[in-house]
Amino acid sequence: MHNLQKTFTTYSEEETALVAQDIAGFLKPRDVILLKGELGAGKSTFARALIQALCAEHTEVPSPTFTLVQTYETPNFVVWHFDLYRLNHQQEIYELGIEEAYASGVCLIEWPERLGTALPKAYLEIELSYGDHENERILCLTQR
């Protein structure tokens, strides 16, 4: 299987949000996006912009750090936003509805390293890393 890769450099949260909005326009049910990166690299900013592009700009999108998952209704599918940072055991992912999310929704998963064997076969991985300047981010997109 070939992995397709593309890298973007953004210089502000607004530019990172524009990349997320562009990707939102291509999403369909059963798509999975894995958001990787250090704390503060912009995973939640990216997720918020993508969800608001699909729902409405004024949609409140809190980070699901403590609830572990939030869902959002769009006209065509449900968006499942998982934040697995506080996941204690891999088995908990099934209690959160990951199988239902994979089967019919669009999944945004922060801290996907904690999925273990629950990693889907196909996904878009977006790794956000710090650039040389304060608000600069490098977004490496890999389609698997």
Secondary structure as UniProt FT lines:
FT   STRAND          4..10
FT   HELIX           13..24
FT   TURN            25..26
FT   TURN            29..30
FT   STRAND          32..36
FT   TURN            39..40
FT   HELIX           43..54
FT   TURN            57..58
FT   TURN            64..67
FT   STRAND          69..73
FT   STRAND          78..83
FT   TURN            85..86
FT   TURN            90..91
FT   HELIX           92..95
FT   TURN            96..97
FT   HELIX           98..104
FT   STRAND          106..110
FT   HELIX           112..118
FT   STRAND          124..130
FT   TURN            134..135
FT   STRAND          137..143
//
